[in-house]
């Protein structure tokens, strides 16, 4: 097996572990903040279509969006550090389209690093799904009555 392929697998695996750890810690922290006695009492009195309900929803969306942004920036940094992509804008663009699985094309990344982009796409599917499940769980705490 090609040693560069093993390097790609190793870096890709480390990035997946790092991003899952970031995401897990972030969602755990957000969940913990929303599960305090005071927060639970406040959530019980939020009406879904009220301004407070909208702010609650917006807060969760922005917090999870920030986690995804951090993970996208982490991959962009690796693309720059490895020389897989030259230029911050191109690295961020490629990372964003890979993470979101839009996957425009591979012309932004060096051919010998394409596997790293593929790993980011697979990871993005899982982390976006995890955030979606978390979002619906949190929104389910709002009293509909």
Backbone as a ProteinNet text record, in pm:
[ID]
protein_1_A
[PRIMARY]
XXXXXXXXXXXXXXXXXXXXXXXXXXXXXXXXXXXXXXXXXXXXXXXXXXXXXXXXXXXXXXXXXXXXXXXXXXXXXXXXXXXXXXXXXXXXXXXXXXXXXXXXXXXXXXXXXXXXXXXXXXXXXXXXXXXXXXXXXXXXXXXXX
[TERTIARY]
84.9	0	90	51.1	123.7	132.3	252.7	268.8	188.3	169.8	89.3	-57.6	-103.8	-240.7	-258.9	-159.4	-165.6	-164.4	-87.2	-84.6	-221.3	-284.6	-419.5	-518.4	-512.1	-601.8	-577.4	-451.6	-418.6	-468.3	-439.7	-484.1	-636.1	-698.5	-844.5	-908.2	-853.7	-906.6	-890	-773.8	-752.3	-850.6	-878.5	-972.8	-1114.6	-1153.4	-1286.6	-1299.9	-1199.6	-1202.3	-1208.1	-1125.9	-1125.3	-1262.1	-1318.9	-1447.4	-1562	-1561	-1664.7	-1650.9	-1527.3	-1505.3	-1553.2	-1521.3	-1567.8	-1719.6	-1779.7	-1924.9	-1992.3	-1940.7	-1997.2	-1985.7	-1869.3	-1850.1	-1940.9	-1954.2	-2039.6	-2185.9	-2235	-2375	-2398.6	-2300.9	-2312.6	-2321.6	-2235.1	-2237.2	-2366.8	-2416	-2542.5	-2657.5	-2657.9	-2761.6	-2756.4	-2637.8	-2621.3	-2671.4	-2640.4	-2685.9	-2838.1	-2899.6	-3044.6	-3116.8	-3041.2	-3104.1	-3093.4	-3037.5	-3032.3	-3176.7	-3196.4	-3332.3	-3395.7	-3318.4	-3370.3	-3407.4	-3320.2	-3348.1	-3469.6	-3480.3	-3595.8	-3726	-3722.4	-3842.6	-3879.4	-3781.1	-3807	-3860.8	-3801.5	-3843.3	-3989.6	-4033.6	-4172.3	-4272.1	-4228	-4318.8	-4299.5	-4224	-4204	-4313.1	-4374.8	-4470.7	-4392.7	-4413.2	-4333.8	-4334.4	-4447.8	-4456.7	-4445.1	-4389.8	-4370.8	-4231.1	-4205.1	-4068.6	-3964.9	-4000.5	-3908.5	-3883.7	-3988.9	-3973.9	-3882.1	-3898.1	-3812.6	-3667.5	-3645.8	-3508.8	-3446.3	-3525.4	-3477.3	-3431.6	-3515.5	-3483.2	-3359.6	-3355.4	-3241.3	-3112.3	-3118.6	-3000.1	-2945	-3033.6	-2989.9	-2931.1	-2997.1	-2947.1	-2808.9	-2792.6	-2663.5	-2553.4	-2586.5	-2487	-2440.9	-2534.3	-2494.6	-2424.1	-2466.9	-2399.9	-2254.5	-2232.5	-2096.4	-2010.4	-2068	-1992.7	-1952	-2046.3	-2013.7	-1908.4	-1919.8	-1820.5	-1681.5	-1671.7	-1543.4	-1482.4	-1565.5	-1518.1	-1475.6	-1549.2	-1513.3	-1379.7	-1361.6	-1234.8	-1120.1	-1144.8	-1039.6	-992.1	-1085.8	-1046.9	-975.2	-1022.1	-956.2	-811.2	-788.4	-652	-564.4	-621.1	-545.4	-515.5	-612.5	-587	-471.2	-467.1	-358.6	-226.5	-228.9	-107	-42.7	-123.2	-70.4	-33.7	-75.5	-51.8	-152.1	-258.6	-360.7	-435	-447.5	-513.1	-432.4	-413.1	-338.6	-436.4	-431.1	-517	-631.1	-648.4	-751	-891.7	-921	-1055.9	-1089.1	-995.1	-1018.2	-1031.3	-949.8	-956.6	-1090.9	-1137.3	-1267.4	-1382	-1372.7	-1476.6	-1484.4	-1369.3	-1368.6	-1415.3	-1371.2	-1412.4	-1563	-1618.7	-1763.2	-1843.3	-1803.2	-1880.3	-1861	-1745.3	-1723.7	-1805.4	-1796.1	-1866.1	-2016.7	-2067.4	-2212.5	-2256.4	-2164.8	-2184.6	-2237.9	-2224.6	-2258.1	-2160.8	-2032.2	-1930.2	-1921.3	-1910.5	-1905.5	-1810.6	-1682.6	-1584.3	-1452.6	-1360.4	-1230.5	-1121.3	-1156.4	-1051.9	-980.5	-1036.7	-973.8	-865.7	-867.4	-775.4	-677	-554.3	-452.9	-500.7	-477	-526.6	-483	-363.4	-314.1	-377	-467	-535.6	-688.1	-737.6	-882.8	-952.3	-885.3	-945.2	-981.1	-899.4	-927.6	-1061.1	-1086	-1213.7	-1330.4	-1308.5	-1414.1	-1448.3	-1345.4	-1369.1	-1449	-1415.8	-1489.4	-1637	-1664.7	-1804.1	-1880.8	-1820	-1886.1	-1910.6	-1809.6	-1823.9	-1932.7	-1937.1	-2037.9	-2178.8	-2203.3	-2335.9	-2375.2	-2283.8	-2313.5	-2333.2	-2244.8	-2253.9	-2373.5	-2408.7	-2530	-2654.1	-2653.4	-2764.6	-2773.8	-2659.6	-2655.4	-2711.4	-2672.9	-2724.7	-2874.4	-2921.8	-3064.8	-3142.5	-3093.8	-3159.8	-3158.4	-3045.8	-3034.9	-3131.8	-3140	-3228.7	-3374.3	-3419.6	-3558.3	-3583.6	-3483.8	-3499.2	-3516	-3436.3	-3445.4	-3576.3	-3616.5	-3741.8	-3861	-3848.9	-3954.1	-3976.1	-3882.6	-3897.4	-3991.6	-4014.7	-4103.5	-4246.3	-4317	-4455.5	-4545.3	-4612.9	-4698.8	-4831.3	-4858.5	-4988.3	-4977.8
-117.1	0	124.2	223.6	349.7	419.2	467.4	533.2	663	731.8	854.5	821.4	708.5	665.4	641.8	578.4	556.4	689.6	785	918.3	983.4	973.6	1029.3	964.6	832.5	761.9	805	818.3	856.2	997.6	1092	1229.9	1238.6	1169.1	1169.1	1113.3	1004	942.1	1034.3	1098.8	1193.1	1309.3	1357.6	1468.3	1425.5	1305.6	1255.8	1246.2	1189.5	1177.1	1315.5	1409.1	1544.8	1611.7	1602.4	1669.3	1605.4	1474.9	1408	1449.4	1461.7	1506.2	1650	1737.9	1877	1881.1	1806.7	1807.9	1750.1	1638.7	1576.4	1666.7	1726.5	1816.9	1939.3	1991.3	2107.7	2078.5	1967.2	1931.2	1894.1	1828	1794.4	1921.8	2018.2	2144.5	2220.5	2224	2291.7	2220.8	2090.1	2011.9	2035.8	2036.5	2058.3	2197.6	2297.5	2434	2443.7	2366.6	2371.2	2277.6	2200.6	2106.2	2149.5	2266.5	2314.3	2333.6	2333.9	2349.4	2479.6	2586	2715.2	2712.5	2654.4	2647.3	2560.5	2447	2359.1	2428.7	2505.3	2578.8	2684.6	2753.8	2855.5	2792.5	2678.7	2611.9	2568.1	2526.2	2482.7	2593.9	2716.9	2830.4	2902	2843.2	2903.2	2853.5	2942	2904.8	2898.2	2794.4	2775.3	2894.4	2960.2	3068.1	3206.9	3211.1	3338.6	3392.3	3518.2	3570.3	3490	3448.2	3364.5	3230	3172.8	3046.9	3063.2	3174.4	3201.6	3221.5	3292.8	3313.2	3182.9	3099.1	2968.1	2886.4	2882.6	2808.1	2866	2998.1	3064.5	3034.9	3035.5	3005.8	2866.6	2769.7	2632.2	2622.7	2685.3	2682.3	2746.6	2863.7	2933.1	2854.9	2792.4	2713.4	2593.1	2522.1	2406.8	2452.9	2565.7	2620.6	2655.6	2709.4	2742.6	2617	2508.5	2382.3	2335.1	2338.2	2296.8	2389.1	2517.4	2612.5	2582.6	2550.7	2516.6	2393.4	2296	2173.1	2199.2	2283.9	2320.9	2394.5	2488.4	2560.8	2465.9	2365.3	2269.1	2194	2149.6	2081.6	2177.3	2299.6	2398.2	2417.1	2421.5	2436.5	2317.7	2198.1	2079.4	2083.7	2127.1	2139.5	2235.1	2344.3	2441.3	2384.5	2322.1	2268.9	2158.4	2077.9	1967.2	2010.9	2131.7	2177.1	2119.7	2060.2	2001.4	2110.3	2226.8	2341.6	2464.8	2552.3	2675.2	2791.3	2864.2	2980.3	2951.7	3042.4	3024.3	3019.8	3109.6	3111.5	2980.5	2929.1	2802.1	2686.4	2688.7	2582.3	2584.3	2704.2	2714.9	2675	2718.2	2684.2	2533	2471	2327.3	2252.7	2297.4	2232.5	2242.5	2359.4	2378.8	2292.1	2286.7	2205.2	2056.2	2019.4	1878.3	1840.8	1921.9	1894.4	1887.2	1977.5	1981.8	1880.5	1808.8	1707.1	1764.2	1895.2	1951.9	1895.3	1890.8	1826.1	1873.7	2002.5	2060.4	1987.3	1984.8	1910.8	1902.3	1826.7	1805.1	1896.9	1996.8	2078.8	2168.9	2188.6	2274.8	2203.6	2073.2	1997.9	1917.8	1907.4	1827.6	1682.8	1621.4	1484.9	1387.3	1406	1311	1330	1428.9	1452.4	1440.4	1389.2	1380.9	1294.8	1193.8	1105.5	1181.9	1280	1362.5	1435.5	1488.6	1554.7	1457.2	1334.5	1233.2	1197.9	1185.9	1160	1273.1	1398	1511.3	1504.1	1462.6	1451.1	1346.2	1232	1125.5	1172.3	1236.4	1286.9	1393.9	1481.1	1586.9	1532.4	1424.3	1361.2	1321	1254.9	1210	1326.9	1425.4	1535.5	1625.3	1644.5	1720.6	1645.5	1514.1	1432	1435.2	1430.4	1435.5	1569.1	1676.9	1809.4	1818.8	1760.4	1763.1	1688.6	1572.2	1495.7	1574.7	1636.8	1718.4	1835.3	1901.6	2016.4	1976.9	1868.5	1825.3	1782.5	1724.8	1687.7	1812.7	1915	2038.7	2111.2	2117.6	2185.1	2109.9	1980.1	1898.7	1930.9	2001.3	2037.4	2156.7	2230.9	2347.5	2297.8	2355.8	2316.6	2368.2	2282.1	2328.2	2387.1	2384.8	2433.4	2570.2
0	0	0	-72.8	-85.2	50.5	86.6	216.7	224.7	110.7	113	139.6	90	117.8	267.5	330.6	475.1	550.3	501.2	562.6	552.6	436.5	419.6	515.9	526.2	617.7	762.2	800.3	937.5	968.1	879.6	902	897.6	803.6	793.9	920.6	970.3	1091.7	1211.3	1222.8	1333.1	1325.1	1204.8	1188.8	1223.7	1186.6	1221.3	1373.5	1438.5	1584.6	1648.9	1601	1655.7	1639.3	1520	1494	1570.3	1583.1	1662.6	1809.4	1857.8	1996	2015.1	1920.3	1927.2	1928.7	1838.2	1824.7	1949.4	1994.7	2114.2	2236	2254.3	2368.6	2356.7	2236.5	2216	2242.6	2189.9	2213.8	2359.8	2420.5	2563	2646	2615.8	2689.7	2671	2548.6	2520.8	2592	2585.8	2653.6	2804.4	2858.1	3002.5	3042.8	2961.3	2989.9	2986	2897.4	2882.8	2979.1	3055.5	3148.3	3293.3	3316.2	3454.2	3502	3631.4	3684.6	3637.8	3640.4	3597.2	3449	3367.9	3224.2	3195.6	3264.3	3242.8	3279.5	3387.8	3429.7	3325.9	3272.6	3170.2	3041.8	3003	2880.1	2888.9	3007.8	3025.2	2993.6	3006.1	2988.6	2854.4	2766.2	2633.9	2540.3	2470.4	2365.5	2234.1	2155.4	2034.1	1937.9	1922.3	1824	1887.7	2006.2	2074.5	2043.9	2076	2059.3	2138.5	2260.3	2339.1	2272	2213.9	2141.9	2021.7	1951.9	1835.5	1878.9	1989	2039.2	2086.8	2151.5	2196	2075.1	1973.4	1851.8	1784	1771.6	1709.2	1784.6	1917	1997.4	1970.3	1961.5	1933.1	1792.5	1696.6	1558.8	1550.9	1611.1	1605.4	1676.9	1789.5	1862.3	1779.9	1718.2	1636.8	1509.5	1455.2	1336.8	1370.5	1489.3	1532.7	1544.1	1594.7	1601.8	1462.7	1369.8	1232.5	1172.9	1200.6	1149.8	1203.1	1329.9	1390.5	1323.1	1295.2	1230.9	1086.4	1016.3	879.1	878.5	973	982.9	1016.1	1099.8	1134.5	1010.8	928.3	805	710.4	701.5	615.5	659	789.9	841.4	800.9	804.2	764	614.1	534.4	390.2	363.8	436.8	420.5	472	588.9	650.5	567.1	502.2	421.3	280	243.1	106.4	7.7	60.7	-26.4	-103	-40.1	-102.8	-65.3	-162.1	-137.4	-131.3	-23.4	-7.3	87.6	183.6	286.2	227.4	135.2	77.6	7.5	-71	-139.7	-40.4	64.9	166	238.6	275.3	342.4	249.3	124.9	27.8	8.9	-15.8	-38	86.7	203.4	327.5	346.4	318.3	335.2	239.7	113	18.1	44.2	98.2	132.4	255.2	360.1	485.8	464.2	383	359.3	255.4	199.6	95.4	-34.9	-53.5	-184.2	-286.4	-248.5	-328.8	-472.6	-489.7	-623.5	-717	-681.9	-761	-685.7	-741.2	-677.5	-731.8	-809.5	-870.9	-770.8	-652.5	-553	-471.7	-470.3	-384.7	-469.1	-420.2	-489.6	-498	-610.6	-635	-526.5	-474.4	-373.9	-235.5	-219.9	-92.6	-104.7	-214.9	-234.1	-129.9	-79.8	20.1	147.4	183.3	300.7	283.1	164.9	135.7	142.8	96.9	102.9	247.8	332.1	474.1	536.7	499.3	554.8	515.9	393.4	349.7	428.2	448.2	525	667.9	726.8	862.6	869.5	770.3	767.8	770.3	697.5	697	838.9	908.3	1044.2	1140	1133.4	1229.6	1201.8	1076.2	1045.2	1092.6	1076.3	1126.1	1277.5	1342.9	1488.7	1537.8	1470.4	1507.4	1484.6	1376.7	1348.1	1456.4	1495.2	1601.7	1732.6	1763.2	1884.2	1878.4	1765.7	1747.5	1774.8	1714.6	1734.4	1878.1	1942.2	2082.8	2169	2141.6	2220.2	2193.2	2068.7	2033.6	2094.1	2107	2167.8	2314.7	2376.8	2517.6	2537.3	2429.5	2440.6	2456.7	2549.8	2576	2463.7	2389.2	2280	2326.6	2453	2504	2562.2
[MASK]
+++++++++++++++++++++++++++++++++++++++++++++++++++++++++++++++++++++++++++++++++++++++++++++++++++++++++++++++++++++++++++++++++++++++++++++++++

